[in-house]
Amino acid sequence: SFRRSARMSGIQLSEIVQISERARALRAEGRNVVALSTGEPDFPTPDNVIAAAHRAALDGKTTYPPTMGTVDLRAAIADQAGVSAAQVIVSTGAKQVLSNAMLATLDPGDEVIMPAPYWTSYSDIVAMAGGTPVVLTCDMAQGFKLTAAQLAAAITDQTRWVMLNSPSNPSGAIYSVGEQAELADVLRAHPHVMVLVDEIYAHLSYTPFTSFAEVAPDLADRILIVNGVSKAYAMTGWRIGWGIGPAEMIRALGAVQGQVTSGACSISQAAALEAISGDQSLLVDRRRAMCARRDRMVTALNGVAGITCPVPDGAFYVFPDIRDAMAAGGFATDVEFCSTLLEQAGVAIVPGRAFGLPGHARLSFAYSDAEIDTGLTRIAEFVASF
Ligand code: PLP
């Protein structure tokens, strides 16, 4: 009879998906629900990108792609990063780069250090690959960022990876050059530790962004940079992401990929090539639009009693502290606060627990001004009713 593997036993549908599905169910019942919960831009995929996909399909690019990515796309990514194509793997979303990396490198007992708040999938992907997530709490007072002292204290002989995400989902935090240099100093003393740096929101930075790879080029033989087109180019459904690292590491990721997907969708790869090598002016316009929405949301949230919202430096999320509002309403947990908000006020936001940092909530500002205004008005009314 059916039985889950031990590997999958603790892994459930993510809390983000659960909230979104509940919001959808309420809408189906005729309720007016504002969702501020999803992690995707509300912009359409650019027309030139769609045209490139169309051409690729008509030109017969419909057979199995090379496992590691098409020659053209790998070369374009490598060129932009200043590395060789052998140091690039194209996968079915950044998510598959992460899972390839963990499956390729973790044995039972191996530890992966991740600062909380972290993107929900990090801990599940590590657990699914048989590793042990080592979660280090990085609260609002430290800008939601890992310090060198915390990292140094957490490294053991079993540490295989440190996972960094800048700009961060859910906090929007960006590591400065100085902060990254301090982390790199710690890593220099521990050559057995690899570094996965997820830079999928790099194009959505509202303060200067510098890649970890540039800050610590001497660590290149153990850095895996993760990126993709989902967020920057509004291409979440096309499922193209990539990893950049030492050739030996990239080959190991490819060995996993060869057995799991045989490579990413050929038509999507043609689209991604156009996205990263075609006209980039759209990125500037979209970043500017997102930044205005950020300010709109932060201002409104800070006007609500019991909610403290720092200004995020990047991505399209805010991660306010809601503990005083929870206390005022008699909510013991952020999960209870968020589910009651959804049921009673019709606003979907994600509890901080999903990101390893309870007492907070994540709101996305990748929505229209009207949706942001309606959502925030409802949140203010909900809190005012306590
Ligand atoms: N990394 C982070 C931090 C994310 O927030 C997401 C998507 O939410 C991903 C990776 C996954 O991106 P992709 O759509 O390329 O799989």
Residues whose N, C-alpha, C, O or C-beta is under 5 A from the ligand:
A	BS01	PLP	G39 T92 G93 A94 K95 W119 N165 N169 D198 I200 G228 S230 T236 I240 G241
